[in-house]
Amino acid sequence: MAVRNYFQLRPAFNDDASDFVLHFIDIPRPDLKAFPRVTKLGDWMAYGDTDYRFWSHISKADFTAVIAKETGIDPSHFEVVDGQDYEDYAYF
């Protein structure tokens, strides 16, 4: 089992940016450095073995569409979790 560091400091993207987790399902986490248009959407950090945590001003729906288009990964293989939707969610 991988140990997650839930207490990493938040990047200084912006105080009003939304907090998200991008969770990959049944596929290895891709290296986002290969997708510069995706990395410009916010501040990113690796989160566990299969996730990224990021802060951005883009909506969850728009972000899902961008990830699918830019990476070619079908949306059934990833989930975007919005921190505002899950007050007591284990990711946040």
N, C-alpha and C positions, 0 to 999 in steps of 0.2 A: 504494500500500500504506500502511495506517495504521501509525503508530508507537505501540506500547504502552509504557506506563510501568510496568514490572514492580516498580519500587522505591518505589511510593507507600507511605506509612505506613499501617499498619493502624488503623482506627478503634478507639476504646476501648470497644467493646461489652462484652466480658468476656474474660478470659484463657482460659476453657475453651470458648468458642464454636467451632463448626466453621467451617472456611473453605470456601466454595463459589464456583463461577462459574456464572452463569445465562447460557447461550449461546442466542441466537435464530437459527433456521435459516430462510432464505428469506423473512424478514419484517424490516421495520425494528425496531430496538429501541424498545419503547414507553416513554413517559415514566411512570415509576412513581409520580410525584407524583399522578397521576390515580387511584391505587389505594392509599389510605391504610391499608387493612387489610394490604396486602402490605408496605408500607414499615415497619410496626411490628414485623415479624418479625425484624428485625436491623439491622445497620449496612450501608449500601450505598455503592458508588461506581461510577461509570461506568467501564467497562473496555474499551478499544478502541472500535470502531465498532458492534459488535453485542452486546456482553456487559455484564453487571454482575458485580462481585465483591461478595460479602457474607459476613458472619459472623453466625451464628445458632445457636440451640439446638434448632431444629426438625430433624426427620430429613429426609433426601433425598426419601423417598416422600411424606411429609406435605407437604413444600414443593411438590413437583410437583403434588399435588392442589390445594393452595391457589392456586397460580399459574393453573392451568387454570380453576378455578371463578371466581376474582375477576376475571381479565382476559378470560375467554372465549376464550383462545388454546388451540387444540388442542395436546396434548403432543407431537404429531409436529413441531411448529414450534419447540420449544425443548428444551434439554438442561440438566440440572443436573449439574454436575461437582463431586464431593466431593473436596476436597484430600487426604483420608486414603486414597482409592482409587488415587490417582495420585502416587506418590512422586516420579517424575521427569517428570511431565506438564509440558508447556510453559507452562501457565497459572500454575503455582505456583513 
